[in-house]
Amino acid sequence: MALVAIPLEAFIYALRTVSGVVLEALVRILAFGFRLAGRVVSGVADTLSALYDLFILPPLLLERAFQYGAYLSAERRRGASQNR
């Protein structure tokens, strides 16, 4: 019986060390995966934001042009009514 206990005790101590190393490797891999996923999501969000800006810019420029044209015509009407 004593000959069986010594290898079992050595196996348990080695298992503790090996499982700790394996667990550390898994946590490092998981952290790398989360960092990579975060960078990918951040890049996709930046790209979508740039695309949104690209699509929304022309309508906003048209709206501003129409508003400025309306402002100029209102100023002309005010100026014409004040000169009479």
KEKE-3310 file (N, C-alpha, C; in steps of 0.2 Angstrom, whole numbers, plus 5000, padded with zeros to 4 digits):
npx = (5004:5010:5018:5009:5004:5013:5016:5003:5002:5012:5007:4995:5000:5007:4997:4990:4999:5000:4986:4984:4993:4987:4974:4978:4983:4971:4964:4972:4970:4957:4956:4963:4955:4943:4949:4952:4940:4934:4941:4938:4924:4924:4931:4922:4911:4916:4918:4904:4899:4906:4901:4888:4889:4893:4882:4872:4877:4875:4860:4859:4867:4859:4847:4852:4856:4843:4837:4845:4843:4829:4831:4838:4828:4818:4825:4827:4813:4810:4819:4814:4802:4805:4811:4801)
npy = (4994:5006:5009:5012:5024:5034:5037:5042:5053:5061:5062:5070:5082:5086:5087:5098:5108:5107:5109:5122:5129:5126:5132:5145:5148:5146:5157:5167:5166:5168:5181:5187:5184:5192:5205:5205:5204:5216:5226:5223:5225:5239:5244:5241:5249:5262:5262:5260:5272:5282:5278:5282:5296:5299:5296:5304:5317:5324:5326:5334:5345:5350:5353:5364:5373:5376:5382:5393:5399:5402:5411:5421:5426:5430:5441:5449:5452:5459:5470:5476:5480:5489:5499:5506)
npz = (5000:5003:4993:4983:4987:4987:4973:4970:4978:4972:4960:4962:4967:4956:4947:4952:4949:4935:4932:4936:4927:4915:4917:4918:4905:4898:4903:4899:4885:4883:4888:4877:4867:4870:4870:4856:4850:4855:4849:4836:4836:4839:4828:4818:4822:4821:4807:4803:4808:4800:4788:4790:4791:4779:4771:4776:4775:4762:4761:4772:4768:4758:4764:4772:4762:4756:4768:4769:4757:4759:4770:4764:4754:4763:4769:4758:4756:4767:4766:4755:4759:4769:4761:4754)
capx = (5000:5014:5021:5004:5002:5019:5015:4997:5003:5016:5002:4990:5004:5009:4990:4988:5003:4998:4980:4985:4996:4982:4969:4981:4983:4964:4962:4975:4967:4950:4957:4965:4949:4939:4952:4952:4933:4933:4944:4934:4918:4926:4932:4915:4907:4919:4916:4897:4899:4909:4896:4882:4891:4894:4875:4868:4879:4871:4853:4860:4869:4853:4843:4855:4855:4836:4836:4849:4839:4823:4833:4839:4822:4815:4829:4825:4807:4811:4823:4810:4796:4807:4813:4795)
capy = (5000:5012:5010:5015:5031:5039:5040:5045:5059:5065:5064:5075:5088:5088:5089:5104:5113:5107:5112:5129:5132:5126:5137:5152:5148:5147:5164:5172:5165:5171:5188:5189:5184:5197:5211:5205:5205:5223:5230:5222:5229:5246:5246:5241:5255:5267:5261:5262:5279:5285:5277:5286:5302:5299:5296:5309:5323:5327:5329:5340:5351:5352:5357:5370:5377:5378:5386:5399:5402:5405:5416:5427:5429:5434:5447:5453:5455:5464:5476:5479:5483:5495:5504:5509)
capz = (5000:5004:4986:4979:4990:4985:4966:4970:4981:4967:4954:4965:4967:4949:4944:4955:4946:4928:4931:4937:4921:4910:4918:4917:4898:4896:4905:4894:4878:4884:4888:4871:4862:4872:4867:4849:4849:4857:4844:4830:4837:4839:4821:4814:4825:4818:4800:4802:4809:4794:4782:4791:4790:4771:4768:4779:4773:4756:4763:4777:4764:4754:4769:4774:4756:4756:4773:4768:4752:4762:4774:4759:4751:4768:4770:4753:4757:4773:4764:4750:4763:4772:4757:4751)
cpx = (5004:5017:5016:5003:5007:5017:5008:4998:5007:5011:4997:4994:5006:5002:4988:4992:5001:4991:4980:4988:4991:4977:4972:4981:4976:4962:4965:4972:4960:4951:4959:4959:4944:4942:4951:4945:4931:4935:4940:4928:4919:4927:4926:4911:4910:4917:4909:4896:4901:4904:4890:4883:4891:4887:4871:4870:4876:4864:4854:4862:4863:4848:4846:4855:4848:4835:4839:4845:4833:4825:4834:4833:4818:4818:4827:4818:4807:4814:4818:4804:4799:4809:4807:4793)
cpy = (5006:5014:5013:5023:5036:5042:5044:5052:5064:5067:5070:5082:5091:5090:5096:5109:5113:5110:5120:5132:5131:5131:5144:5153:5149:5154:5169:5172:5168:5179:5191:5189:5190:5204:5211:5207:5213:5227:5229:5226:5236:5248:5246:5247:5261:5268:5263:5269:5284:5284:5281:5293:5304:5300:5301:5316:5327:5330:5335:5346:5354:5356:5364:5375:5380:5383:5393:5403:5406:5411:5422:5430:5432:5440:5452:5456:5460:5471:5479:5483:5489:5501:5508:5515)
cpz = (5000:4997:4982:4981:4987:4978:4966:4972:4976:4962:4956:4965:4960:4945:4946:4951:4938:4927:4932:4930:4915:4911:4917:4909:4895:4897:4900:4887:4878:4884:4881:4866:4864:4869:4860:4847:4850:4851:4837:4830:4836:4832:4817:4816:4821:4810:4799:4803:4803:4789:4783:4790:4782:4768:4771:4777:4767:4758:4768:4773:4760:4759:4771:4768:4756:4762:4772:4762:4755:4766:4769:4756:4757:4770:4765:4753:4762:4770:4759:4754:4766:4768:4754:4755)
residu = (MET:ALA:LEU:VAL:ALA:ILE:PRO:LEU:GLU:ALA:PHE:ILE:TYR:ALA:LEU:ARG:THR:VAL:SER:GLY:VAL:VAL:LEU:GLU:ALA:LEU:VAL:ARG:ILE:LEU:ALA:PHE:GLY:PHE:ARG:LEU:ALA:GLY:ARG:VAL:VAL:SER:GLY:VAL:ALA:ASP:THR:LEU:SER:ALA:LEU:TYR:ASP:LEU:PHE:ILE:LEU:PRO:PRO:LEU:LEU:LEU:GLU:ARG:ALA:PHE:GLN:TYR:GLY:ALA:TYR:LEU:SER:ALA:GLU:ARG:ARG:ARG:GLY:ALA:SER:GLN:ASN:ARG)
# end
